[in-house]
Amino acid sequence: MKASSGAPDRHSHSVPVTDRRFLAPFILITSLFFLWAFGVNLNDILIPHLKKAFGLSDFQSSFIQVAFFGGYFLAAFPAGRLMEKIGYKKGILTGLFLCSAGALLFLPASASRVYGFFLLALFVMACGQSFLEVAANPYVTVLGPAASAERRLNFAQSFNAVGAMLSPILGRSFILTGVEYAPAQIAAMSATQLDAYRAAQASTVRGPYVIIAGIFLVIATLIQLTHLPDVQEPAEAGTTEESSGGILAHGHLVKGVIAQFFYVGAQVGVASFVIRYAQFIVPGITAKSAAWYLLLHQTGFMIGRFVGSGMMKQIAAPKLLSLFAAASLICATTAILGSGLIPVWAVVLIGFFHSIMFPTIFALSIKNLGPLTKRGSSLLVMAIIGGAFFPAIMGRISDASSIKNAFIIPLLCYVVIFYFGLSGYKPASARGSEKLPETNEGALA
């Protein structure tokens, strides 16, 4: 991979989105990005909802993300190794069936009203989504010209952002009830009244997750009936399993895994507490009303995916990544130090700058891995465990001081991402050579 200066390649507009023969598979796999957004982003609705239903602290409610992203972490490496044997299609089908099973577990969880049962359902669902992530992300990068891999993945991930934008709308409408009581009011309730209130809160998750399970099964059926080409990643020098150091010998991949760990932690941490942050800043606002700020945050995320994909025609993917990380740093600083409504809008705006980070880090990290691509992909998906780690830290800081102070955590994450976009993405061969011609690796017409 050649070093990138950010200057547009004069031939960039001639690079196609994908080969014509891959168009149908590309469309079908892109639909998965849209679908699994609901599994991830409804957690941002579940956190304030189950916090209320079970009387949880901010730290306890963050276990939702711990369970979900813990499932991602534990399933990722087995998924990568399994797909080396069974291929992308069977791996995707395995993921879809696990997702459906996890979503259906919300039925007994809501009936039992045991918080741990909800966490189990989320864990199983996340294991399925880990399979989908390990398969779909690298599969998209090889469904067309290598020169356009970053932008092709950003484009496919744009539909994930559409799902992320719709999740707060659906969650607000079908999960959040708008019925909230102050701690004193809850304390004054009889045991029967409190039980009825919590039962009503727990029951609202059933319908949405049954529908999600059904959609996963429908997509699985379509994929089973569709021919997906078994695309083989091109072999690169030094990428065999027998090469010295194996997969971890690729320094840009290792740095990419670290950057992805911090990015997902920041993204999930911020989104998890948008509602909580708005309620802290705006006196008296309910979770249902504050969910509009989450909707705007996710809408910015969606817009940023499409805008960022277009910007990569003119700005190299690594440079754009570093610029968006710098902008996120400014927004996080404002969230910590600002006053009035300005910090709320800064948190909302972070969604836009988060948009290109995951797919860009992913595509840059698996460059030139050849037959080790699936294994590298599994490591990058394992890095999603950051989504379990950092929200819990933010919750603990919030409980100890304030939710504003908790935003020091994503701020530190953006420093790591900024470094990766500046130079961490470069393989050792590119880093050591200043005479290599510069190209725009994100270019695609």
C-alpha positions in Angstrom: 0.0 0.0 0.0 1.4 3.4 -1.0 1.6 6.3 1.3 -1.2 8.8 0.9 -0.8 12.6 0.9 -4.5 13.5 0.5 -4.0 14.8 -3.1 -6.7 13.4 -5.4 -5.7 10.9 -8.0 -6.5 12.3 -11.5 -7.7 8.9 -12.4 -9.9 8.5 -9.3 -13.2 9.2 -11.1 -12.6 6.2 -13.5 -12.5 3.6 -10.7 -16.0 1.9 -10.6 -17.9 1.3 -7.4 -17.7 -2.4 -8.1 -17.5 -4.8 -11.0 -20.8 -5.5 -12.8 -20.6 -9.2 -11.9 -20.5 -8.3 -8.2 -23.4 -5.8 -8.2 -26.1 -8.1 -7.0 -24.0 -9.6 -4.1 -22.9 -6.1 -3.2 -26.5 -4.9 -2.9 -27.6 -7.9 -0.8 -24.6 -7.6 1.5 -25.2 -3.9 1.9 -28.7 -4.7 3.2 -27.0 -6.5 6.1 -25.3 -3.3 7.1 -28.7 -1.6 7.3 -30.3 -4.5 9.3 -27.7 -5.0 12.0 -27.8 -1.3 12.8 -31.0 -1.9 14.8 -29.3 -4.5 17.0 -26.6 -2.1 18.0 -28.4 1.2 18.2 -31.5 0.1 20.0 -29.2 -0.4 22.9 -29.1 3.4 23.3 -32.8 3.3 23.8 -32.7 0.2 26.1 -30.2 1.9 28.5 -32.5 4.6 29.8 -35.5 2.3 29.4 -34.2 -0.6 31.5 -32.5 1.9 33.9 -36.0 3.1 34.6 -37.7 -0.3 34.6 -35.2 -1.9 37.0 -34.1 1.1 39.0 -30.5 0.9 37.8 -27.5 3.3 38.2 -25.7 4.6 35.2 -23.0 2.1 35.8 -25.4 -0.8 36.0 -27.3 0.3 32.9 -24.0 0.3 31.0 -23.9 -3.5 31.4 -26.2 -3.6 28.4 -23.2 -2.5 26.3 -20.9 -4.8 28.2 -23.1 -7.8 27.4 -23.6 -6.8 23.8 -20.0 -6.0 22.9 -18.7 -8.8 25.0 -20.6 -11.1 22.6 -18.9 -9.4 19.7 -15.5 -9.9 21.2 -15.9 -13.6 22.2 -17.5 -14.6 18.9 -15.2 -12.7 16.5 -12.1 -14.9 16.4 -14.0 -18.2 16.2 -16.1 -16.6 13.4 -12.9 -15.7 11.5 -11.4 -19.1 11.8 -14.7 -20.8 11.0 -15.1 -18.8 7.8 -11.7 -19.7 6.6 -13.2 -23.2 6.4 -16.8 -22.7 5.4 -16.6 -19.4 3.4 -18.4 -16.1 3.6 -21.9 -17.3 2.7 -22.3 -19.9 5.4 -20.7 -17.6 7.9 -23.3 -14.9 7.1 -26.1 -17.4 7.4 -24.8 -18.6 10.8 -24.7 -15.0 12.0 -28.3 -14.3 10.8 -29.7 -17.3 12.7 -27.9 -16.3 15.9 -29.2 -12.8 15.6 -32.7 -14.1 15.2 -32.4 -16.4 18.2 -31.1 -13.5 20.4 -33.9 -11.2 19.4 -36.5 -13.9 20.2 -35.0 -14.3 23.7 -36.5 -10.9 24.5 -39.9 -12.6 24.8 -39.0 -14.8 27.8 -36.8 -12.0 29.2 -39.7 -9.5 29.3 -41.9 -12.2 30.8 -39.5 -13.0 33.6 -38.5 -9.4 34.1 -35.0 -10.5 35.1 -32.3 -7.9 34.0 -29.8 -10.7 33.5 -32.1 -12.4 31.0 -32.1 -9.3 28.9 -28.3 -9.2 29.0 -28.2 -12.9 27.8 -30.5 -12.1 24.9 -28.3 -9.2 23.9 -25.2 -11.4 24.2 -26.6 -14.0 21.8 -27.7 -11.4 19.4 -24.3 -9.8 19.5 -22.6 -13.1 18.8 -24.6 -13.3 15.6 -23.7 -9.8 14.6 -20.1 -10.5 15.2 -20.3 -13.2 12.5 -21.9 -10.7 10.2 -19.3 -8.1 10.8 -16.4 -10.5 10.3 -17.9 -11.7 7.0 -19.5 -8.6 5.5 -16.8 -5.9 6.0 -13.9 -7.7 4.3 -16.4 -9.2 1.7 -17.4 -5.8 0.6 -13.7 -4.6 0.3 -13.0 -7.5 -2.2 -16.2 -7.0 -4.3 -14.5 -4.7 -6.7 -11.2 -2.8 -7.4 -8.7 -2.7 -4.5 -8.1 1.0 -5.1 -11.6 1.8 -4.1 -11.9 -0.5 -1.1 -12.2 2.3 1.6 -14.8 4.2 -0.2 -16.8 1.1 -1.2 -16.9 0.0 2.5 -17.9 3.6 3.6 -20.7 3.5 1.0 -22.0 0.1 2.3 -21.7 1.3 5.9 -23.7 4.4 4.9 -26.8 2.2 5.0 -25.8 1.0 8.5 -26.0 4.7 9.4 -29.5 4.9 7.9 -30.5 2.1 10.2 -28.8 3.9 13.1 -30.9 7.0 12.3 -34.1 5.1 12.2 -33.5 3.1 15.5 -34.1 6.1 17.8 -37.4 6.9 16.0 -38.7 3.3 16.3 -37.3 2.9 19.8 -38.8 6.2 21.0 -42.2 5.2 19.5 -42.4 1.6 20.5 -40.1 1.1 23.5 -40.1 4.4 25.5 -43.4 5.0 27.1 -42.9 8.6 28.2 -44.2 7.6 31.7 -41.6 8.6 34.3 -41.7 9.0 38.0 -39.3 10.8 40.4 -37.5 8.6 42.9 -39.8 10.0 45.7 -42.9 8.9 43.7 -41.5 5.4 43.1 -40.7 5.1 46.8 -44.3 6.0 47.6 -45.7 3.3 45.4 -47.1 0.1 46.9 -45.4 -3.2 46.0 -48.3 -4.0 43.6 -48.1 -0.6 41.9 -44.4 -0.8 41.5 -44.6 -4.3 40.1 -47.3 -3.2 37.6 -45.2 -0.2 36.5 -42.1 -2.3 35.9 -44.0 -5.0 34.1 -45.5 -2.4 31.7 -42.0 -1.0 31.1 -40.5 -4.5 30.4 -43.2 -5.6 28.1 -42.7 -2.8 25.5 -39.6 -4.5 24.0 -41.4 -7.6 22.8 -42.9 -6.3 19.6 -39.9 -4.6 18.2 -37.5 -7.5 18.8 -40.0 -10.1 17.4 -40.1 -8.0 14.2 -36.3 -7.8 14.1 -36.1 -11.6 14.5 -38.5 -12.1 11.6 -36.5 -9.7 9.3 -33.3 -11.5 10.1 -34.9 -14.8 9.0 -36.3 -13.3 5.8 -32.8 -12.0 4.9 -31.3 -15.4 5.7 -33.7 -17.0 3.3 -32.9 -14.6 0.5 -29.2 -15.1 1.0 -29.6 -18.9 1.0 -31.4 -18.7 -2.4 -28.9 -16.3 -3.9 -25.5 -17.2 -5.4 -22.8 -15.3 -3.6 -19.4 -15.6 -5.4 -16.7 -17.1 -3.1 -14.3 -14.3 -3.7 -10.7 -15.0 -2.8 -8.5 -12.3 -1.4 -5.4 -11.7 -3.6 -2.2 -13.0 -2.0 0.5 -10.5 -1.1 4.1 -11.1 -0.4 4.7 -12.1 3.2 1.0 -12.8 4.0 1.1 -16.6 4.4 0.4 -18.1 7.8 4.0 -19.4 7.8 5.5 -15.9 7.4 7.5 -14.6 10.3 5.3 -13.3 13.1 2.1 -14.3 11.3 -0.9 -11.9 11.3 0.6 -9.8 14.1 3.7 -9.0 12.0 1.5 -6.5 10.1 2.1 -3.4 12.2 -0.6 -1.3 10.4 -3.2 -4.0 11.3 -2.1 -4.0 15.0 -2.4 -0.2 15.2 -5.7 -0.5 13.3 -7.1 -2.9 15.9 -6.0 -0.5 18.7 -7.6 2.5 16.9 -10.8 0.5 16.3 -10.9 -0.4 20.0 -10.8 3.2 21.0 -13.2 4.3 18.2 -15.9 1.9 19.1 -15.5 2.7 22.7 -16.0 6.4 21.9 -18.9 5.9 19.5 -20.8 3.6 21.8 -20.0 5.6 24.9 -21.2 8.9 23.4 -24.4 7.4 21.9 -25.2 5.5 25.1 -25.3 8.7 27.1 -26.7 11.3 24.6 -30.1 11.0 26.3 -28.6 11.0 29.8 -26.4 14.0 28.9 -29.4 16.0 27.5 -31.4 15.3 30.7 -28.4 16.5 32.7 -28.2 19.8 30.8 -31.9 20.5 30.1 -33.8 20.5 33.4 -37.0 18.5 33.5 -36.7 16.9 30.1 -38.0 13.3 29.9 -36.1 10.5 28.3 -38.6 10.3 25.5 -38.1 14.0 24.7 -34.3 13.7 25.0 -34.4 10.9 22.5 -34.8 13.5 19.8 -31.2 14.6 20.5 -30.1 11.0 20.0 -32.1 10.9 16.7 -30.2 14.1 15.6 -26.9 12.5 16.6 -27.7 9.4 14.5 -29.0 11.5 11.6 -25.7 13.3 11.6 -23.9 10.0 11.6 -25.9 8.9 8.5 -25.3 12.2 6.7 -21.6 12.0 7.5 -21.4 8.5 5.9 -22.7 9.7 2.6 -20.9 13.0 2.7 -17.7 11.4 3.8 -17.9 8.8 1.1 -18.2 11.6 -1.5 -15.4 13.6 0.1 -13.0 10.7 -0.5 -13.1 11.5 -4.2 -11.0 14.5 -3.3 -9.4 13.8 0.1 -7.4 10.6 0.9 -9.2 8.3 3.3 -6.4 8.6 6.0 -6.3 12.4 5.9 -10.1 12.6 6.1 -10.0 10.3 9.1 -7.5 12.5 11.0 -9.6 15.6 10.2 -12.8 14.0 11.5 -10.9 12.9 14.6 -9.6 16.4 15.3 -13.2 17.8 14.9 -14.4 15.2 17.4 -11.8 16.3 19.8 -13.1 19.9 19.6 -16.7 18.7 20.2 -15.8 16.5 23.2 -13.9 19.4 24.7 -17.0 21.6 24.3 -19.1 18.9 25.9 -16.9 19.0 29.0 -16.3 22.7 29.3 -19.2 24.3 27.5 -22.3 25.8 29.1 -25.9 26.2 28.1 -27.2 24.2 25.1 -24.0 24.5 23.2 -22.4 21.4 24.7 -25.6 19.4 23.9 -25.3 20.4 20.2 -21.6 19.5 20.3 -22.5 16.0 21.4 -25.1 15.8 18.7 -22.5 16.9 16.1 -20.0 14.2 17.2 -22.3 11.8 15.4 -21.4 13.4 12.0 -17.6 13.1 12.7 -17.9 9.5 13.9 -19.4 8.5 10.6 -16.4 7.5 8.5 -14.2 6.2 11.3 -15.2 2.5 11.6 -15.2 1.6 7.9 -12.1 3.7 7.1 -10.1 2.2 10.0 -11.3 -1.3 8.9 -10.4 -0.9 5.3 -7.0 0.6 5.9 -6.1 -2.0 8.5 -6.8 -5.1 6.2 -4.9 -3.6 3.2 -2.5 -6.1 1.7 -3.3 -9.0 4.1 -4.2 -11.4 1.3 -5.2 -14.8 2.6 -4.9 -13.5 6.2 -7.8 -11.0 5.5 -10.5 -13.1 7.4 -8.2 -13.4 10.4 -7.4 -9.7 10.4 -11.1 -9.0 10.0 -11.8 -11.1 13.1 -9.2 -9.1 15.1 -10.8 -5.8 14.1 -14.2 -7.1 15.1 -12.8 -8.3 18.4 -11.7 -4.7 18.9 -15.4 -3.8 19.2 -15.1 -4.9 22.8 -14.2 -1.2 23.3 -17.9 -0.7 23.2 -18.2 -2.7 26.4 -15.2 -1.2 28.2 -15.5 2.6 27.7 -19.3 3.1 28.4 -18.8 1.3 31.7 -16.0 3.7 32.6 -18.2 6.7 31.5 -21.0 5.4 33.7 -18.8 5.1 36.7 -17.4 8.6 36.2 -21.0 9.9 35.8 -22.1 8.2 39.0 -19.1 9.6 40.9 -19.2 13.2 39.5 -21.2 14.1 36.5 -22.0 13.0 32.9 -20.1 16.0 31.6 -16.9 14.8 33.2 -17.4 11.4 31.6 -16.7 12.8 28.2 -13.0 12.9 29.0 -13.0 9.3 28.0 -14.1 9.7 24.3 -11.8 12.8 24.1 -8.8 10.5 24.8 -10.1 8.0 22.3 -10.0 10.6 19.5 -6.3 11.3 20.1 -5.5 7.6 19.3 -7.7 7.8 16.1 -6.0 11.0 15.1 -2.6 9.3 15.2 -3.8 6.3 13.2 -5.1 8.6 10.4 -1.9 10.6 10.4 0.6 7.8 10.1 -0.4 4.6 12.0 -2.2 3.2 9.0 1.0 2.9 6.9 2.7 -0.5 6.6 6.4 -0.5 7.5 7.4 -0.5 3.8 5.5 2.6 3.1 6.5 4.3 6.3 10.2 3.9 5.5 10.0 5.2 1.9 9.5 8.8 1.2 9.9 8.3 -2.6 6.8 6.3 -3.2 4.3 8.0 -5.5 1.3 9.4 -3.6 -2.2 8.1 -4.4 -5.7 8.8 -3.0 -6.5 5.4 -1.6 -10.1 6.4 -0.9 -10.9 7.5 -4.4 -13.9 6.1 -6.2 -16.3 7.5 -8.7 
